[in-house]
Amino acid sequence: MADDDLRSALQQRWESGLSNLLEPSPDEVLSAFAGGCPRCLAISSSWVYLRMCLVCGQVGCCDSSPQTHARLHFEETGHAVVRTIEPDEDWKFSYELNGYLT
């Protein structure tokens, strides 16, 4: 599937209501950030940066973190699109495209 086709398919999924987190509110982001990576906390591990799944809202640590829980979430669920929830950052990333979304 071409990148444009995949982007179009992702957009259709968002528009059809499969994700209500495409644009989480600032309160949702702050709340998610405040807790840290739940899976890291459960095993007393550390994380570098946090990502939020835009399909279900799961928070996980980034690929620079020892456990890479955001990527593991994608591998377990197929939920491909995450956003940063770091302060002063605003971007989205697709694991399927292996690239940033605009």
C-alpha positions in Angstrom: 0.0 0.0 0.0 1.4 3.4 -1.0 2.0 5.9 1.8 -0.8 8.2 0.5 -3.2 5.3 0.5 -2.3 4.3 4.0 -2.6 7.9 5.2 -6.0 8.1 3.6 -7.1 4.8 5.2 -5.9 6.1 8.6 -7.8 9.3 8.2 -11.0 7.4 7.3 -10.6 5.3 10.4 -10.3 8.5 12.5 -13.3 10.1 10.8 -15.4 7.0 11.2 -15.1 7.3 15.0 -12.7 4.5 15.6 -10.5 6.9 17.5 -11.7 9.8 19.6 -8.2 10.6 20.7 -6.8 11.9 17.4 -6.7 15.3 19.1 -6.7 14.6 22.9 -7.5 17.6 25.0 -4.7 19.3 26.9 -6.2 17.9 30.1 -6.0 14.3 28.7 -2.4 14.8 27.8 -1.4 16.3 31.1 -3.2 13.6 33.0 -1.4 10.9 31.0 2.0 12.6 31.3 1.7 12.9 35.1 1.4 9.2 35.6 4.4 8.0 33.7 4.7 4.8 31.8 2.3 2.4 33.6 4.1 -0.8 32.4 7.5 0.6 33.5 6.1 1.6 36.8 4.7 -1.9 37.3 8.2 -3.4 36.9 10.2 -0.6 38.5 11.8 0.3 35.2 12.7 3.8 33.9 11.6 5.6 30.7 12.8 8.5 28.6 9.8 9.9 26.9 6.1 9.1 26.8 3.7 8.4 23.9 -0.1 8.2 23.8 -1.9 5.7 21.5 -4.4 7.6 19.4 -6.7 4.6 19.1 -7.2 3.7 22.7 -5.3 6.3 24.8 -2.7 3.8 26.3 0.4 5.6 27.4 3.8 3.9 26.9 7.5 4.7 26.8 9.3 5.6 23.6 11.8 3.6 21.5 14.7 5.3 23.4 13.4 3.8 26.6 14.7 0.4 27.8 11.4 -1.3 27.5 9.8 0.4 24.4 6.3 -0.1 25.7 4.6 2.2 23.1 6.1 0.1 20.3 5.1 -3.1 22.1 1.6 -1.8 22.4 1.5 -1.4 18.6 2.9 -4.9 18.1 0.3 -6.4 20.5 -2.7 -4.5 19.3 -2.0 -3.1 15.8 -2.7 0.4 17.1 -0.3 2.2 14.8 -0.5 5.9 15.6 0.9 7.6 18.6 1.5 11.2 19.7 4.1 12.6 21.9 2.8 13.8 25.3 5.9 15.6 26.2 5.6 19.3 27.2 6.2 21.7 24.3 6.1 19.0 21.7 3.3 18.4 19.2 3.7 15.5 16.7 2.2 12.2 15.7 4.0 9.1 14.5 2.8 6.0 12.6 4.5 2.7 13.2 3.0 1.3 10.0 4.4 4.1 7.9 7.5 4.4 10.1 7.2 8.1 9.9 5.7 11.3 11.3 2.2 12.4 10.3 1.2 16.0 9.6 
